[in-house]
Structure formats: C-alpha cells, structure tokens
Amino acid sequence: MATIPDQKKVGMVSLGCPKALVDSERILTKLRADGYAMSPDYAGADVVLVNTCGFLDSAKEESLAAIGEAIAENGRVIVTGCMGEEADVIRARFPQVLAVTGAHQYEQVVEAVHEAAPPSQGPFVDLVPQPGALKQRSDSADDYVKLTPRHYSYLKISEGCNHSCAFCIIPDLRGKLVSRRIDAVLREAEKLVAAGTRELLVISQDTSAYGVDIRHEPRLWHGHEVRAHMTDLARELGQLKTPAGEQPWVRLHYVYPYPHVDAVIPLMAEGLLTPYLDIPFQHASPKVLKAMKRPANEARVLERIRAWRAIAPDLTIRSSFVVGFPGETEEDFQYLLDWLEEAQLDRVGAFRFEPVAGAQANALPDPVPEAVKEERYARIMEVTERISAAKLAAKVGRTIPVIIDEVGEPDEDGDIGATGRSQADAPEIDGAVYLRNVPGTLEPGDFVDVEVEDADAHDLFGVIV
C-alpha cells in the first residue's frame, strides 16, 4: 500500500506595509500550490518565513526582533522583504538563518523553502492546480491565500518608485517604478470581487504614477482598450459588481497630487469610487519640502482641495506628515500647523523624523533635537485630533453607508454589537464605526446604512437604520 507523505508546513510572520502583505500572500499561494500547508504557529512549522520591513531604523529593529523570536521558537528561519537587502546585517546578528532574500523576490523565497523543507509532492498531496506566473495572482481567486479578511483585499498595481525623497530609501529597496499590465490588474480585481471581496484597496509606492514606465500601454479589456493609467484604472474598477449585483468600494492609497488626480474626483461624485484619497503630503513649508526633495506648491494644493470638495463634498483626505526634519525651524513648523488648519484634512498621521541608513537626509545640517521633535509631535497631534473630532461630530444625526468588519457575540441581554467602517475609514489605519443592537444575521462584509448617534475624536457610534 502507498503511504501518503506528511505535508510540510510553512509559518509566516509578515511585517510592514500592505504592499509587503501582498508579497506574503503571493509567496504563500505559490507554496500552497507546491504542496505545502500553512502553520498558524511556530511549533507546527517545518520552516518559518519572516517578511521584513526596512523603511525606518525602528522598523529594522522590529524585523530583527521578529527574526530572533522565530529562531528561538522554531530555529529554521528564512528571511525576505525590504530588510533582506541588508543580508550582512541579518547574518551578523543571526548567522543561523537558512536564507535571506530581498523584496518581492518570490522565486528565490520559494526555492529557499524547497531546499530547507522539500515538498512532499505526490498524487495524494499535490492536488492544488499550479497558478500562473508569480507576478500575477492565480486565475482562480479561491486558490489565492489571503492574509486579510475575505471581504476586503489589497490590489497592488506596481512596484518601486521613481522619486528620490531625501528621507526615503524605498527606491534602493524596491527599485524604480515597475507597473503591472492593466489587463492583469483588472483581471485580478474582477476575480477577487467574484470570490467575495467587497472592498478593493489600491496600493503601490506611487499610485498616481501607474503606467508611466510602460508609457501607459493600452490593453484590450472586455472588448475595448484601456490604458495603464490611474484614471482609466479607476474608471474600470468602478464598473465592477459583486455576485449579488452590489458595487464594491474602491479605495485609492498612496496618491501623489499630480494634475490628473483631478480627473478621479468626478468618479467619486458619481459613486464609482469611494470618496477617499490617501495623499502623502509629508509637510507644507516650502523650505522643508525643498529639503525633502518633494513638490512644494502648497498654496495650489489648498486650492485643489477646495475644488475637490466642491465636486465631492463627502471626500475624505488622509495624509501623513514628518516633524523634526533636519533644518525644520519653529517658523516652518508653525507654517505646517497653519496649513493644516486651512486644509482641514480628515485623517492625519504624524511621524518624528528618524534617520535611515542610506538616506540623503542624514547628511543635512541642523538636526532637530529629540525633545523638540517630541514637543512638535504632541502639538501636531493636538491640532489634528481637534479637527478630526469636529469633522466626526458633524456626522452625528446623518445616515452613512458602513461595511461590517466584525460581529460580536450576544451579551447577557441578548444584544449584539458590531464593528464596521465608513467610507472615510481604511482598515487598520483609520477609525471605526461601532454599532449596537445589530441583527443576528449580520455578517462581515455586509453593507448597511447607519444612523450616527455619537462621535469622539476618531470613531463613530450608531445603529443600523
């Protein structure tokens, strides 16, 4: 009698941004197709993958700590991701790691797993069809390993970045912009929606630059040509429908405010796109922006924001800002605070400047003392929290659409609560909508209309209409 071999199991620790999470999903999808099973813990894994982040020194330390934990708990560890570009640093700290590969080097990661724990392939184990090229998802979205809940998915449209911002080393880690074919992106989106995705989160290093490297090459899609361009992509994604005939939310992240961004705002007003833009402004002071090597026409940006909101009044704008950049004076910082008061951004994150090995900003004069960074960080958070609280308070009494993320268990009185998000809330980074007395039939991924009853500085509270 034939003996069925045991399936080798792979564990995964995925750190960093959503783009890295997509890389982890692609690696696990390929490994599952090769006959591996996924392990939810260290103890059951034949080998553990650690997908690292290398954007900031603090992120590198977190990655090194995760590698150390995986080695302590399992011992057989393969390292990949952005920090994989610093293989000498990793091996100096942990010489026992089995292999180190860089960001989105899918084939090398899979080869390293095969060598460390050869797959137990055979007619009784290798039953999952092999997917296509690793740079695209499987033709069957059901075969795709997702690390996010079933009802939302990240849609990565490109790799790398053509900018040379003084504080960033992403081009060194992930290279220059490499855009995916427009038909491949749309095919992936279509299949994800068919498989249950209710919200698509479009991600890249620079979504606005999508297709620049391939000269916005057109491809045939459902009988007509579509360019590899952000506006064409947005328009086509807005045509998708779920199996139930509903329109999924489509949320744009990492949008640099190039002129053609103006063209997607009417699509939001028409309901084809979620009225949400994630724009990495980073600062407002022209002097600081110049030192950062970023666009510095902040007055024009304010005019455009006003124009966008005139077209799509429910538009939510989220952004992030760096405080304490070398050379930032009190005048520069106050300029930023005044700009924020004028811009009235809905969601804001702030970061204290942190030197990153290899970044140009490290050589700039006049570093800001740590105590000053902390003081400025506290001040910017106070301003943005006040703005957020006022904006959310203005929604009390309104009825808004909400997507459900989690449904709780009945309490002692039989009441059930749920957590969802409005169109102003991206998963993991923005606020939430907390619901009371929801029906027992409610499920994650459901769209509901909610009457907002209360608000704080970050979240809303309400009841289903």
Secondary structure by P-SEA (a helix, b strand, c coil): ccccccbbbbbbbbbccaaaaaaaaaaaaaaaaabbbbbcccccccbbbbbcccccaaaaaaaaaaaaaaaaaccbbbbbcccccaaaaaaaacccccccccccaaaaaaaaaaaacccccccccccccccccccccccccccccccccccbbbbbcccccccccccccccccccccccccaaaaaaaaaaaaaacccbbbbbcccccccccccccbbbbcccccccccaaaaaaaaaacccccccccbbbbcccccccccccaaaaaaacccccccccccccccaaaaaaaccccaaaaaaaaaaaaaaacccbbbbbccccccccccaaaaaaaaaaaaaacccbbbbbccccccccccccccccccaaaaaaaaaaaaaaaaaaaaaaaaaaccbbbbbbbcccccccccccccccccccccccccbbbbbbccccccccccbbbbbbbccccccccccccc
